Amino acid sequence: MSPSVVPNLRVERVMFDEGAPLVLACDEVGRGALAGPVAVGMVVIDAGVRRMPAGLRDSKLMTEPRREAMAPRAVAWVRSWAVGEASAAEIDELGIMACLGLAGARAFAALELPVDAIDLPLILDGNHDWLSGAIAHRARVSTRIKADRDCASVAAASVIAKVHRDGGMRRAHEATPLYAWDENKGYSSRAHFAAIDEHGASDLHRKTWLHERGPEAPTLFDLSVG
């Protein structure tokens, strides 16, 4: 693996050097899925943070077994963590962007933060701030493209969120095995679309995403790494 994709703590260290007592980091998973929730992982680190766990990467760059092994190490490495979700029904009702904020607000509310913690910096993966409004600007959000690749704290959030959501989809498969969610985790594939055509949509499907689907949809929506 190229050294260019190994995350580090440079961005976080700058924030600590500027006086931040804590740094928050955030990433989402499940945004492009056809079924299941969107999940937002959030972590907190402090200035005493140790060197990141060896092998930590953006969750999309890790195999499933490596992610599963890394998640408890990432949890132990950070000061606090949480995963918030917004359900398929909420996505159908409110739309995916609003539900990213909703899931992020739920994760933020579940974090263990000091009661006097205000204006903390938060690194958000991507180039669009869907979080600030949802958390009533209770943290200072900085968007950063490829933060899940480059920033160790965001990589930890991505792994924790991905393993959390994948576990939920495997449990959903045990209850409803028709759609092979243990394999596709709710993302689109030709087999997933074929199962929907044969059995209809389930309660876990984002039904508004299935409307007016053309024959090219399996290619257009194949976002299994998001």
HELIX and SHEET records of a PDB file:
HELIX    1   1 PRO A    3  VAL A    5  5                                   3    
HELIX    2   2 ARG A   10  ASP A   17  1                                   8    
HELIX    3   3 SER A   59  LEU A   61  5                                   3    
HELIX    4   4 GLU A   64  TRP A   77  1                                  14    
HELIX    5   5 ALA A   88  LEU A   94  1                                   7    
HELIX    6   6 ILE A   96  ALA A  110  1                                  15    
HELIX    7   7 ALA A  147  ASP A  150  1                                   4    
HELIX    8   8 ALA A  152  ALA A  175  1                                  24    
HELIX    9   9 PRO A  177  TYR A  179  5                                   3    
HELIX   10  10 TRP A  181  ASN A  184  1                                   4    
HELIX   11  11 ARG A  190  HIS A  199  1                                  10    
HELIX   12  12 LYS A  207  TRP A  209  5                                   3    
HELIX   13  13 ALA A  217  LEU A  220  1                                   4    
SHEET    1   A 5 SER A  80  ALA A  86  0                                        
SHEET    2   A 5 VAL A  38  ASP A  46 -1                                        
SHEET    3   A 5 LEU A  22  VAL A  29 -1                                        
SHEET    4   A 5 LEU A 120  ASP A 125  1                                        
SHEET    5   A 5 ALA A 139  ARG A 144  1                                        
END                                                                             
